[in-house]
């Protein structure tokens, strides 16, 4: 009798495990949605706005004469996008998305920013001065390349309240020739979101 | 001389001398021969649009593609045939010659078309690898 009970309990446990593992998903508290879908939970600046802005600004920049008509790969240094709105917005996400799209086009490359330079210098010193690396394969000192252009951006917003709440966002990018300190390209993207008060 | 040229010459000559019956016959036969080409061309354009949701009132009226500065640039003209507003979402998919995607999916872009409104949407491929495209159109009504 005891054996029969054990067998039944074991079979029941196995069938329970089988039910739990019937597919690649389990649990019911949360679900995945398409990250490219349009987020409309609030009228604040959202990830879908960041994606739209980054896509459009990257292709606008690729079409600019400075990049489109350059025979060489254009080297750019990026400064962080300034968030001039009253919302907390992680502008590094916008910058990174634009950078990824530009660099994957094969027409642009990015020089290390001020924050990244120390890591680059440390790596060079490690390879050349520690005595740990084969000098034939070590990266050479004095070969870093400076950027020709600097990319600057800002995000601003304006809110109007009436029967509805309307927020207009403006994302602006400028490309500046570092040597001459003149702006050689600029464009912007506007978004307007309306919601109930 | 090809068939199209022959038809054109015949039609021009008819304007001066031919009978009404012959003129009607030639115009009708011209329309008969040309109609399949126009519908095939329209069908070919429509094959570039992948529709989901309710988009029956949104018609593709023109589609142009050109490689500009090494990047495929597409302009699609859509018209809302309804008298009511139509909220839609769209995005481009960029493909290589083998019809394989060369970039990650774009974000959906929202757009509201007024009743009867015609809009031009422009997409620029973010990479020179793109040689073909699909426009995804979603009716969010």
Interface residues (C-beta under 8 A of the other chain):
Chain A: X36 X37 X38 X48 X51 X52 X55 X58 X59 X62 X63 X68 X69 X101 X104 X105 X106 X107
Chain B: X68 X69 X70 X71 X89 X91 X103 X105 X106 X107 X108 X109 X110 X124 X125 X126 X127 X128
